[in-house]
Amino acid sequence: MQRLADGSLDLGAYPSTDLLRLLAALLTQITTENDKLRPQSTPQTPLTPPSESPDTRSPMWSQLTSASRNALATPAASLAFHARNIPSISIEQYLLRILKYCPTTNEVFLGLLVYFDRMSRLATDCALPHAPSSHRTLTIDSYNIHRLLIAGVTVASKFFSDVFYTNSRYAKVGGLPQTELNQLELHFLLLNDFRLSIPIDEMQRYAEQLLRYSAGMSPEEAFAPSATAPPPTALAPPSPHTPLVPAPPAARPQSQSQTHRPAHLQLQPRSNPPAPAGPVPGTPNNAAHPRPPSRRP
């Protein structure tokens, strides 16, 4: 494992295949546990958002774009990622397929954890207090993880990398029609409120926690804040009603010194990904993600 002079891990030189296997192991455990808690039937999607008083929402609600508020007001955006059947291709095979035919940097793949966590928190924090549980969170399970991954890679590659591919290529690699990937890309942006920037210390914190998980810790232990950090507002998965990892310590003014800082994993400057393996072969059997039938009249 290559490290820099200060002893921190050089994430830019960390083997991408190893990183994806760690990421896949974590996501597989989370989706497996969430599958056990999944309701037997998909909740009906209301045609119009429920009415609410402005005071019943979280203060964060007023800071969102109007488009994101509309997306979060009903479960329609999160249900767009829900497939009718669980794809037969594993999460690890799916990630390695993306790396092979749409190679990108480690920064993009690690950023998926950050985005998934933000989406879950935003859905939880901005839900109505008395809304059904299915309307309060984005639950990452085996029915939506593949769509979340390909949509997230599509979005993150365009944000983090100077070189990225067309949506038609991402769609073919991911086993989706391009029109559906275009929709998922938009929903992914809406559920993140178009906030894609990830501070380097936040990226390093997630990398450190992922490595702690790879060392044999449970997700709850690996993604727990340090003992000096304030207690999190939510528990770690597999609960479908909580974000992917506990919240970091509350933000402090920049003028105030930091008394706690997680161990740092040095990120390399933005770099171009390697060339793809070549033409994309046909989608593996049952790797496509057909959407559930529309429930609208």
C-alpha positions in Angstrom: 0.0 0.0 0.0 1.7 3.2 -1.2 2.0 6.1 1.3 3.3 9.6 1.1 6.1 11.1 3.1 3.7 12.1 6.0 2.4 8.5 6.3 -1.0 9.2 4.7 -2.3 6.9 2.1 -1.9 8.0 -1.5 -5.5 7.4 -2.7 -4.6 8.5 -6.2 -2.2 5.6 -6.5 -4.5 3.1 -4.7 -5.4 0.3 -7.2 -8.9 1.1 -8.6 -9.9 -2.6 -8.7 -9.1 -3.0 -5.0 -11.0 0.2 -4.1 -14.1 -1.1 -6.1 -14.0 -4.4 -4.3 -14.0 -2.6 -0.9 -16.8 -0.4 -2.1 -18.8 -3.3 -3.5 -18.4 -5.3 -0.2 -19.8 -2.4 1.8 -22.7 -1.7 -0.6 -23.5 -5.4 -0.8 -23.8 -5.7 2.9 -26.0 -2.6 3.1 -28.3 -3.7 0.3 -28.6 -7.2 1.7 -29.7 -5.9 5.1 -32.1 -3.3 3.6 -33.7 -6.0 1.4 -34.8 -7.7 4.6 -36.6 -4.6 5.7 -38.2 -3.8 2.3 -42.0 -3.7 2.2 -43.7 -6.4 0.2 -45.2 -3.9 -2.2 -43.9 -0.7 -3.7 -45.8 2.3 -2.2 -48.2 4.1 -4.5 -46.8 7.4 -5.8 -49.2 10.3 -5.3 -49.9 12.4 -8.4 -49.5 15.7 -6.5 -47.3 16.5 -3.5 -49.0 16.6 -0.2 -49.7 20.1 1.1 -47.7 21.3 4.1 -47.1 24.4 6.2 -43.7 26.0 5.6 -43.0 25.6 9.3 -43.4 21.8 9.3 -40.3 21.3 7.1 -36.7 21.3 8.2 -34.9 24.7 7.9 -32.8 23.2 5.2 -36.0 23.0 3.0 -35.9 26.8 2.3 -32.3 26.5 1.1 -33.1 24.0 -1.6 -33.7 24.9 -5.3 -37.4 24.8 -6.2 -36.7 21.8 -8.6 -35.2 19.8 -5.7 -38.1 20.6 -3.4 -40.5 19.3 -6.0 -38.5 16.1 -6.4 -38.3 15.6 -2.6 -42.0 16.3 -2.1 -43.0 12.9 -3.4 -41.2 9.6 -3.7 -41.3 9.7 -7.5 -37.7 10.7 -8.0 -36.4 8.0 -5.7 -38.7 5.4 -7.2 -37.3 6.1 -10.7 -34.2 4.1 -9.6 -36.3 1.1 -8.6 -36.1 -1.8 -11.0 -38.8 -4.4 -11.4 -36.3 -7.3 -10.8 -32.9 -7.5 -9.1 -30.2 -7.6 -11.8 -28.2 -10.9 -11.9 -24.9 -9.1 -12.1 -23.3 -8.5 -8.7 -22.4 -5.1 -7.5 -18.7 -5.9 -7.7 -19.0 -7.2 -11.3 -21.1 -4.1 -12.2 -18.5 -1.7 -10.8 -15.6 -3.5 -12.5 -17.5 -3.4 -15.8 -17.9 0.3 -15.5 -14.2 0.7 -14.7 -13.3 -1.4 -17.7 -15.4 0.3 -20.3 -15.8 3.8 -18.8 -12.6 4.1 -16.7 -12.4 7.1 -14.4 -10.5 8.2 -11.2 -10.8 6.8 -7.7 -12.2 10.2 -6.8 -15.4 9.5 -8.8 -16.0 6.1 -7.3 -15.4 7.2 -3.7 -17.6 10.2 -4.3 -20.5 7.8 -4.8 -20.5 7.1 -1.1 -20.7 10.8 -0.3 -23.5 11.4 -2.8 -25.5 8.4 -1.5 -25.2 9.7 2.0 -26.2 13.2 1.1 -29.2 11.9 -0.8 -30.4 9.9 2.2 -29.9 12.7 4.6 -31.6 15.2 2.4 -34.6 13.0 2.0 -34.8 12.4 5.7 -34.2 15.9 6.9 -36.7 17.5 4.4 -39.5 15.0 4.9 -42.8 16.0 6.5 -42.8 15.0 10.2 -45.9 12.7 9.7 -45.1 11.4 6.2 -45.1 7.7 5.7 -41.7 6.0 6.2 -41.4 5.2 2.5 -41.6 8.9 1.8 -39.0 9.9 4.3 -35.8 8.3 3.0 -34.0 6.9 0.0 -33.4 3.3 0.8 -30.5 1.7 -0.9 -31.4 -1.9 -1.7 -30.8 -4.5 -4.4 -33.5 -3.1 -6.6 -32.0 0.4 -7.0 -28.3 0.1 -6.3 -27.2 -0.6 -9.9 -29.2 2.3 -11.3 -27.8 4.6 -8.5 -24.3 3.5 -9.4 -24.5 4.1 -13.1 -26.3 7.4 -12.7 -23.8 8.5 -10.0 -20.8 7.6 -12.1 -22.3 9.5 -15.0 -22.8 12.6 -12.9 -19.5 12.4 -10.9 -17.4 11.7 -14.0 -18.6 14.9 -15.6 -17.9 16.9 -12.4 -14.6 15.5 -11.3 -12.8 14.5 -14.5 -11.6 16.4 -17.5 -12.4 13.4 -19.7 -15.7 11.6 -19.6 -17.9 9.7 -22.0 -21.2 10.2 -23.7 -24.4 9.1 -22.0 -25.0 6.6 -24.8 -21.8 4.8 -23.7 -22.6 5.0 -20.0 -26.1 3.6 -20.8 -24.8 0.7 -22.8 -22.2 -0.2 -20.2 -24.9 0.1 -17.5 -27.5 -1.9 -19.4 -30.1 0.9 -19.7 -31.7 2.7 -22.6 -30.1 6.1 -22.9 -33.4 7.9 -22.4 -33.8 6.3 -19.0 -30.2 7.1 -18.0 -30.9 10.7 -19.0 -33.8 10.7 -16.6 -31.9 9.0 -13.8 -29.0 11.5 -14.2 -31.5 14.4 -13.7 -33.1 12.7 -10.7 -29.7 12.1 -9.2 -28.9 15.8 -9.5 -32.2 16.8 -8.0 -31.9 14.4 -5.0 -28.4 16.0 -4.3 -29.8 19.5 -4.9 -27.2 19.9 -7.6 -24.5 20.1 -4.9 -21.6 18.0 -6.3 -18.6 19.6 -4.7 -16.9 17.5 -2.1 -14.3 19.1 0.2 -11.0 17.2 0.3 -11.3 16.5 4.0 -14.7 15.0 3.6 -13.5 12.8 0.8 -10.6 11.7 3.0 -12.9 11.0 5.9 -15.0 8.6 3.7 -11.8 6.9 2.4 -10.5 6.4 5.9 -13.9 4.9 7.0 -14.0 2.6 4.0 -10.5 1.3 4.9 -11.6 0.8 8.5 -14.5 -1.3 7.2 -12.1 -3.3 5.0 -10.0 -4.1 8.1 -12.9 -6.2 9.4 -15.1 -3.6 11.2 -18.8 -3.6 10.8 -20.3 -0.6 9.0 -21.5 0.7 12.3 -18.0 0.6 13.7 -16.1 1.7 10.6 -18.4 4.7 9.9 -18.8 5.8 13.5 -17.3 9.2 14.3 -14.3 9.5 16.5 -14.7 9.6 20.2 -14.0 13.3 20.3 -16.8 14.0 17.8 -20.3 14.9 18.9 -22.8 12.0 18.8 -24.4 11.5 15.3 -27.9 12.5 14.6 -28.6 9.1 12.9 -27.3 5.6 13.1 -25.4 3.8 10.3 -27.1 1.3 8.0 -28.7 -1.1 7.5 -31.7 0.8 8.8 -33.5 2.2 5.7 -34.5 5.3 7.6 -31.0 6.6 8.1 -28.1 7.9 6.0 -25.2 5.8 4.8 -22.8 7.0 7.5 -23.2 9.1 10.6 -23.0 12.8 10.2 -19.7 14.5 10.6 -19.1 17.0 13.5 -21.1 20.2 13.2 -19.5 22.8 10.9 -17.6 25.5 12.7 -16.7 29.0 11.5 -13.5 29.1 9.5 -11.9 31.4 12.0 -12.3 28.9 14.8 -9.5 26.3 15.2 -10.4 22.7 14.6 -9.9 20.5 17.7 -10.7 17.3 15.8 -9.7 16.3 12.4 -9.9 12.8 10.9 -6.8 11.0 9.7 -6.1 12.2 6.2 -5.7 10.1 3.0 -3.9 12.3 0.5 -5.8 12.8 -2.8 -3.9 13.4 -6.0 -4.8 16.4 -8.2 -7.3 15.8 -10.9 -5.9 13.4 -13.5 -7.2 11.9 -16.7 -8.5 8.3 -16.5 -6.9 5.5 -18.5 -8.2 4.6 -21.9 -11.2 2.3 -22.0 -10.8 -1.4 -22.9 -12.5 -1.0 -26.2 -15.9 -1.4 -27.7 -18.6 -2.2 -25.2 -19.9 -5.8 -25.5 -23.5 -6.7 -25.2 -25.1 -6.3 -21.8 -24.8 -9.4 -19.7 -27.9 -11.5 -19.5 -30.5 -10.0 -17.0 -28.1 -7.1 -16.3 -30.6 -4.5 -17.6 -32.9 -2.9 -15.1 -36.5 -2.7 -16.4 -38.5 -0.1 -14.6 -41.7 -1.1 -12.7 -44.9 -0.6 -14.6 -46.4 2.9 -14.3 -48.9 3.3 -11.5 -50.6 6.3 -13.0 -54.1 5.8 -14.4 
